[in-house]
Amino acid sequence: MDTAVTLASGLTTDKAICGAIGIAHQTWIDWKHKASEGRAPYTELFRRIEEVKSLKITQMISGIGNDPDWRAKAWLLERMDSSFNLRHRHEHTGANGAPLPAPATGGNIGVTIVVETPVEDDPYTAPKKSE
């Protein structure tokens, strides 16, 4: 598991760590679930991983201000830690988190279509006269 911790310090993805240590991604997810339940040795593994990731992120942030190629570090941070992501996901749900109802078919679904009819004397909407 030291390999997983070392790889995590490079801010690699979970899937890449799985491939490097020879386990299925679902196994990794199961381990995370066991760690969230407080089960050893998973709790210690993911505590160490979070520790090295936090240290690496801190190093990257402190280096951005003095690095002429700061964009590379910012790019990595955006993709490897969701708190630095410029895009945010907004999920919309119905009452009490239920799915939104599908729009009714065939009826008014709240769309208004405006059709402008040209007015003969209005220079903005009148049809162009051919000469």
C-alpha positions in Angstrom: 0.0 0.0 0.0 3.0 2.3 0.2 2.9 2.4 -3.6 -0.6 3.8 -3.5 0.4 6.5 -1.0 3.5 7.4 -3.1 1.4 7.6 -6.3 -1.3 9.7 -4.6 1.4 12.3 -3.7 1.8 12.9 -7.5 -2.0 13.8 -7.6 -2.7 10.9 -9.9 -6.2 9.5 -10.4 -7.7 6.7 -8.4 -8.0 4.6 -11.6 -4.3 5.1 -12.3 -3.4 4.1 -8.8 -5.5 0.9 -9.2 -3.8 0.0 -12.4 -0.3 0.6 -10.8 -1.0 -1.6 -7.8 -3.0 -4.2 -9.7 -6.5 -4.0 -8.4 -9.9 -3.3 -9.9 -11.3 0.2 -9.5 -14.3 -1.3 -7.8 -12.0 -2.8 -5.2 -10.6 0.7 -4.5 -14.2 2.0 -4.1 -14.9 -0.8 -1.7 -11.8 0.1 0.3 -12.9 3.7 0.5 -16.3 2.6 1.8 -14.6 0.4 4.4 -12.4 3.3 5.4 -15.5 5.6 5.8 -16.9 2.9 8.2 -13.7 3.1 10.3 -12.4 -0.3 9.3 -8.6 -1.0 9.6 -6.3 -1.1 7.6 -8.4 1.0 5.1 -8.8 4.0 7.5 -5.1 4.3 7.9 -4.4 3.9 4.1 -6.8 6.7 3.1 -5.7 8.9 6.0 -2.1 8.7 4.6 -3.3 9.3 1.1 -5.2 12.4 2.1 -2.2 13.6 4.0 0.2 13.3 1.1 -2.3 14.8 -1.3 -2.9 17.8 1.0 0.8 18.3 1.3 1.3 18.2 -2.5 -1.6 20.6 -3.0 -0.2 23.0 -0.5 3.2 22.9 -2.2 1.6 23.6 -5.6 -0.5 26.5 -4.3 2.5 28.1 -2.6 4.6 27.7 -5.8 2.0 29.2 -8.2 2.7 32.8 -7.2 6.5 32.5 -8.0 6.4 30.2 -11.0 6.5 31.6 -14.5 4.7 28.5 -15.6 2.0 28.7 -12.9 -0.7 27.7 -15.4 0.4 24.1 -15.4 0.0 23.9 -11.7 -3.4 25.6 -11.8 -4.5 23.2 -14.5 -3.5 20.2 -12.4 -5.3 21.6 -9.4 -8.5 22.2 -11.3 -8.6 18.6 -12.4 -7.3 16.8 -9.4 -9.2 18.6 -6.6 -12.8 19.6 -7.1 -12.5 22.6 -4.8 -10.3 24.2 -7.4 -12.5 23.3 -10.3 -13.7 26.3 -12.3 -16.8 24.5 -13.5 -19.4 23.6 -10.9 -22.1 21.0 -11.2 -25.6 22.1 -10.3 -28.1 19.4 -9.9 -31.8 20.2 -9.9 -34.3 18.0 -8.2 -37.9 18.0 -7.4 -39.5 18.1 -3.9 -37.4 16.3 -1.2 -34.7 15.3 -3.7 -37.0 13.4 -6.0 -36.4 13.4 -9.8 -38.0 16.3 -11.7 -41.2 15.2 -13.5 -40.9 14.8 -17.2 -42.7 17.5 -19.2 -46.2 16.6 -20.4 -46.4 15.7 -24.1 -48.7 17.3 -26.5 -49.7 20.2 -24.3 -48.3 23.6 -23.4 -44.9 22.9 -21.9 -44.2 26.5 -21.0 -42.6 27.6 -24.2 -43.8 30.8 -25.8 -43.1 31.4 -29.5 -43.2 35.0 -30.6 -43.7 35.7 -34.3 -43.2 39.2 -35.5 -45.4 40.3 -38.3 -43.9 43.0 -40.5 -45.6 46.4 -40.4 -45.7 48.2 -43.8 -44.7 51.6 -42.4 -42.0 50.4 -39.9 -38.5 50.7 -41.4 -37.2 47.9 -39.1 -39.8 45.2 -39.8 -41.2 46.2 -43.2 -40.2 43.9 -46.1 -37.6 45.4 -48.4 -39.1 46.7 -51.6 -37.4 45.6 -54.7 -36.9 48.3 -57.3 
